C-alpha cells in the first residue's frame, strides 16, 4: 500500500459519509452525474455523440442512431487517481513517510491534494429503449492553511451518486430524434472541514466510523431529462445539433433538500467518416441559463474522437479548459481504456484543479 494507514482510515470514514446527513449535501456543478470515460477523454462532449451507456446520461435522443438494434449490453468499471498521487506511489514518496507520524501526513496535504474514486455501470441499450444502473464516488482530501476560522484545517470532500435511469427515444424522421429519460437518484456532496486543533474530530474520522454511520441519511430524488438531436447526413460528412433540458422542472430530493435545477444545454458536432473510420469533432455548452452560477470556462466542453476499424479509438479535448486525452481498445466482448483529464473544483482556473488518470474496463457487446 502506497498510502499510509492513517489516510486510509480517514478515507474509509469519509466514504462512510458518502451518503451523509441531509444538511451536508447540495449539488454545485453543471457536470453530468456520470460521464462515460471515453467521452471524458473527448473533453466531456456528449450531446451529439456518446459512447455506450453514456447516451442515457448525456442525450437519450442519440439512441436511434447506428445500425445495430442492440447498442450495448454489459458492465463497465473505472478507477481514477490523482496523477501526482500515482507518481508518488510509483516513486514511494508517500509510502516512505508511512511511519513518520500523522504530522508528516498532514504536511503532505498542504503541498498536494489526494483525490481518488471509482465508477461502475450495468446497462442495456437498444435503438429505442435503455436502462442503466450506476454509481460514482470521488473523494478529495486537501489541507487549507487558513480555513474559515483562520486556522489550518483538513478538508474532506465527497461526491457520491448512484441510481437507475431508463430512456425511451423515437426517430420520426431521418433528420430528427427525440428522447426522454426518467431517473431515480441517490446523491451526496458533503464538504467537511476539520480544524487541526480539533484532535477529537480527527480521531473520530480516523477510527470511530460506526458512530458516524448511524447519522447517515440517504438523499433520494426522481427527475427526468428531455433530449433532441437534429442530424444532417451526407456520404462522408455529418452535421448534428443536440439540445437537452436536464432535470426538467428541477429534480427534488427527500428531506426537504435543494433541487438539481433545470438546465438547458446545446451541442454541435461534425463527423467525417468512411465505412469503418470516423473523426468526430464536438462542442458542448452546458447550463445556458447559468442556473449553477458558474463561470463560462466551466460550461464549455471541446472534444475530438477518432475510431479506427471500429476497434481502436483515440480522443482529446478540453474539459473546463483543462486538456484531456485517452485511448480505447474494443475487442469482441472486452474493452479496455485509459483516460487522462482534469477538473476544477474551485471557482476560477487553477483554484483547486485536480489532474486525474482513469483506467477502465468493460465486458459486454
C-alpha angles and dihedrals in degrees: 000000000000097000119072121252095250091059093052091049089054092044092053090050092050091049087051085057090049088108096038136182111291099256092064098060135088129136110238110179143061090228119121116260086236130014119189107246097239089050088050088055087055091061094273092287110153112140095095099025130019135167127240112309089002087086092069092055098037109039123337090200087078091070098088093054121100134041103263118088092211106053098181139348116174154072128281130187132181137185123204130196135177108263093226090050091051091052090049089051092054092046095042093233095135095035091054089063093052095106100037099087139261094287091066090049091052090047088056090056092058091058101037139014127236114223128168140143150145142237132201134179137180111194148167121196132175131166095282109016137042140173127188133180113199148166134190127184125179126177124198123188121182138157122237117200093202113030129181090289093047091252129108114271142177113235122209118194126182132185109191121171135163142150147111127286128192124191137190126190140180133195104202093171132020094252100045139052132176129202139182128198126197116197140188110198143189111203139179134166109169122177111198122185118192118188113226087236090062096083092160091059092047090051089048092052090045100051117358101072096141092069091049092050089062089062095054116119120186116230109213128180143167127214146141142234128210119206135184133186128196112196134186111190125197133174093270106357129061128187122197142177123197126197127186138181105203122201094006108220090357127294106252127201137210121265095048091286130167114271127240095251123236111263135187120220134184133189138183127204139188120192126189110190149166126192097292105006129070137176114200124190119190144179124193127187113193130196097016091181092051095235090161093047094230129154118262095254089065093054102049120084126182127186150163129199130187122191119194118201088339087280110078124046136184126186140180137173150129121282112188087340092306119119118248132190139171149162131217135190118203115198126172099280102353132068129185129185147166126209130187115195145140139225132201109223092179133067103261135033111288094011099116103348116174119196113201142178122210128199115195140173136185139194121207143066 
